[in-house]
Amino acid sequence: MSQQVADVQETIAMSPEPAARFTEVPRTERRRVFFSLPDEVQNALVADMSRAELEQFIQRLDPDEVTEVLRFADEDTRESLLTTLDAERREKTEFLLSFDAESAAGLMNLEYVTVERTRDLSEVSERVRRFEERTGSVPTIFVTDDGELVGELPASSLAVADHDTETIDDYLQETPRVRYDREDEDVVEVFMQNRERAVAVLDEEGDILGVIHAEDLLAILEEAQGETLYEFTGVAEEESVLDGPMAKVRRRYKWLILNLGTAFLAAAVVGLFESTIAAVAILAAYMPVVAGMGGNAGTQAMAVTVRGISLDEVSLETGKRVIFNEVVAGAINGLITGALVAVIAIAFSYAEFSVLLGAVIGISMVANLVIAGFFGAITPLLLERIGYDPATSATIFITTATDVLGFFVFLGLAEAILL
């Protein structure tokens, strides 16, 4: 995305009159700007635009794009705008609007043709040519046998095939397919297994309703990545980078207050050992090391477990091995990192504590990484079991466990050994 487009998007998102800012965009750029805006901003923009402005905008759009715009409009505006479209585009748009926006049918477009398997390649070429002249785009060619979908004929094959001696069967490819009511996440999974293929959308009887191309899924993939990141950080899913400061405050303050509560819990544990820290001030320098390593290790274990849950590889009932593996990995990593920190501590404090301070830190590191592995694995499994998204708020529980228990082990050992 160019800096100019990004600046325009920010101006539209931040403006109390987004329609006025949008109409300042050159007409040739409006499509690109609109469809790269977050859904919330698109909704606000459509609500702010007059019917005349919306009519002018959608006249340059394809039916699937018109459908996306009209989903944000109220019913009266939608019906009024549909009457301004030519008969073919109106029929296609009304057809697409009849489906759930978050289903396979909501993602599909109508840029396809169907041909019978027995047709000559020259007849198929003529059919494709007429479609391209009418719509300006090259269609996906679905091949049927007595009305039943059997595969796809790559459009490129028409240019290299010998139309006199070769047939459709010489170039026929298998076509991935989904039912029209499958959720968009299911469609993404199908595409992950068929990265270079178009996906046919079928109704209950197996008849073709539309086609989904990879570019139709870009927004869904970006949204899914954003949701995952939001879940790991506690940011509301609907928050946009273009939101104003007060909107960001409203969506974050509850999470921060919860974090504050857990921070006080860790502080309370540290307070139990106030006299120990006062007597051995160097302990304060190593506390962030122990806590930081535990938090990072816990997040790593959580990420792997969440991925396993999303792929249906593990659940709470079958998670004993996962938890055991993470605990053992934490112990081994704790030995490695703990040994390194212990050597550093001994090198700097040998005259005062001999090897005792290094032993305390090394043992604490092992213990905290074992704690991190255990809670990093079991927390998302528990959340998934009780019906919550396995990544939602998991980090706060894990970091609380590693901070509270890590500090308790570290300072408790220091009190027992060094004093």
URNOR-V8221 format. One record per backbone hydrogen bond with DSSP energy under -0.5 kcal/mol. CO is the residue of the C=O (numbers start at 1). NH is the residue of the N-H. Records with the same first field share a line. If there is no record, write none. Layout:
CO = NH + NH
//
This chain:
2 = 6
3 = 7
4 = 8
5 = 9
6 = 10
7 = 11
8 = 12
9 = 13
10 = 14
11 = 15
17 = 20 + 21
18 = 22
19 = 23
20 = 24
21 = 24
22 = 25
26 = 29 + 30
27 = 30 + 31
29 = 33
30 = 34
31 = 35
32 = 36
33 = 36
34 = 37
38 = 42
39 = 43
40 = 44
41 = 45
42 = 46
43 = 47
44 = 48
45 = 49
50 = 54
51 = 55
52 = 56
53 = 57
54 = 58
55 = 59
57 = 60
58 = 61
62 = 65 + 66
63 = 67
64 = 68
65 = 69
66 = 70
67 = 71
69 = 72
70 = 73
74 = 78
75 = 79
76 = 80
77 = 81
78 = 82
79 = 83
81 = 84
82 = 85
86 = 90
87 = 91
88 = 92
89 = 93
90 = 94
91 = 95
92 = 96
93 = 97
94 = 98
95 = 98
96 = 99
100 = 103 + 106
102 = 184
103 = 107
104 = 107 + 108
109 = 211
110 = 112
111 = 140
113 = 142
115 = 144
116 = 119
120 = 124
121 = 125
122 = 126
123 = 127
124 = 128
125 = 129
126 = 130
127 = 131
128 = 132
129 = 133
130 = 134
131 = 135
132 = 136
140 = 113 + 142
141 = 153
142 = 115
143 = 150 + 151
144 = 117
145 = 148
148 = 145
151 = 143
152 = 154 + 173
153 = 141
154 = 157 + 158
155 = 158
156 = 159 + 160
157 = 161
161 = 163
162 = 165 + 166
167 = 170
168 = 171 + 172
171 = 154
173 = 152
176 = 200
178 = 202
179 = 182
180 = 105
182 = 104
183 = 186 + 187
184 = 188
185 = 189
186 = 190
187 = 191
188 = 192
189 = 193
190 = 194
194 = 197
199 = 212
200 = 178 + 202
201 = 209 + 210
202 = 180
203 = 206
206 = 149
207 = 203
210 = 201
211 = 109
212 = 199
213 = 216 + 217
214 = 217
215 = 218
217 = 221
218 = 222
219 = 223
220 = 224
221 = 225
222 = 226
223 = 227
224 = 228
225 = 229
226 = 230
227 = 231
228 = 232
229 = 233
230 = 234 + 235
231 = 393
236 = 239
240 = 243
244 = 248
245 = 249
246 = 250
247 = 251
248 = 252
249 = 252 + 253
252 = 256
253 = 257
254 = 258
255 = 259
256 = 260
257 = 261
258 = 262
259 = 263
260 = 264
261 = 265
262 = 266
263 = 267
264 = 268
265 = 269
266 = 270
267 = 271
268 = 272
269 = 272 + 273
270 = 273
271 = 274
273 = 277
274 = 278
275 = 279
276 = 280
280 = 283
281 = 284
282 = 285 + 286
283 = 286 + 287
284 = 288
286 = 290
287 = 291
288 = 292
289 = 293
290 = 294
291 = 295
292 = 296
293 = 297
294 = 298
295 = 299
296 = 300
297 = 301
298 = 302
299 = 303
300 = 304
301 = 305
302 = 306
303 = 307
304 = 308
305 = 309
306 = 310
307 = 311
308 = 313 + 314
309 = 312
316 = 319
319 = 323
320 = 324
321 = 325
322 = 326
323 = 327
324 = 328
325 = 329
326 = 330
327 = 331
328 = 332
329 = 333
330 = 334
331 = 335
332 = 336
333 = 337
334 = 338
335 = 339
336 = 340
337 = 341
338 = 342
339 = 343
340 = 344
341 = 345
342 = 346
343 = 347
344 = 348
345 = 349
346 = 350
349 = 353
350 = 354
353 = 356
355 = 359
356 = 360
357 = 361
358 = 362
359 = 363
360 = 364
361 = 365
362 = 366
363 = 367
364 = 368
365 = 369
366 = 370
367 = 371
368 = 372
369 = 373
370 = 374
371 = 375
372 = 376
373 = 377
374 = 378
375 = 379
377 = 381
378 = 382
379 = 383
380 = 384
381 = 385
382 = 386
383 = 388
384 = 387
389 = 392
391 = 394
393 = 396 + 397
394 = 398
395 = 399
396 = 400
397 = 401
398 = 402
399 = 403
400 = 404
401 = 405 + 406
402 = 406
403 = 407
404 = 408
405 = 409
406 = 410
407 = 411
408 = 412
409 = 413
410 = 414
411 = 415
412 = 416
413 = 417
414 = 418 + 419
415 = 419
//
